Amino acid sequence: MTSDDTVRMILLLFWIVLVASALVARRMPWGQTLKLALAWLAIFGTLFVIAAYRDEFSGMWQRLRLAGNPQQGIVQNGEFHIPMDESGHFRVRATLGGIDASFLIDSGATTTALSRAVVQRAGIDVDDSGFGVAINTANGTILARRVIIPRIAVGPITRTDLHAITATELGDTNVLGMNFLSSLRGWGVEGRTMILKP
């Protein structure tokens, strides 16, 4: 028996003696005393089960939270897990410039892209000088402008001075591209979950 086990045993005995003495001091009939003792036993048993299975309860809470808002993702073993949405894509909420925005994670995109609306709401400066950047998209070539995101947080992952582009033609779409993904220790897809390793 280790010293930790001894301390736990002493604490358990202390609580048993404390509850028993409180019940005896009340001088109640034995039937009521037995009911109260069983109630205390049930309380301690419940607390014991919660303490013993706290990791499982925490994981269950994370899964319930994720089911309610999948774009929030969850942290497991220091990694950020993002579930696939109904359309087969991975989307995540990110915070930049004090606002939250939804991002499509796209390993086929070289650079992170922001909609003009998000750029304006986040107060990000757009470099309108000189020539724009020609970007090939699924809808053809567009002319985009360069921006720098001072700080972006995706779950537990934070990056500063992340280069990005913006264009009116992007509509409401925001994309986390390879310049974000390549800044990670690693990333990959397992089943229907994308895993980002800070």
CORVEN-V565094 format. One record per helix or strand of 2 or more residues. SS is the DSSP state (~ for helix, > for strand). FROM is the first residue (numbers start at 1). TO is the last residue. If there is no record, write none. Layout:
{{SS	FROM	TO} {SS	FROM	TO}}
This chain:
{{~	3	25} {~	30	52} {~	54	68} {~	70	72} {>	74	76} {>	79	84} {>	90	96} {>	99	105} {>	112	114} {~	116	122} {>	126	127} {>	133	137} {>	140	154} {>	157	166} {~	168	170} {>	175	176} {~	178	181} {>	186	190} {>	193	197}}
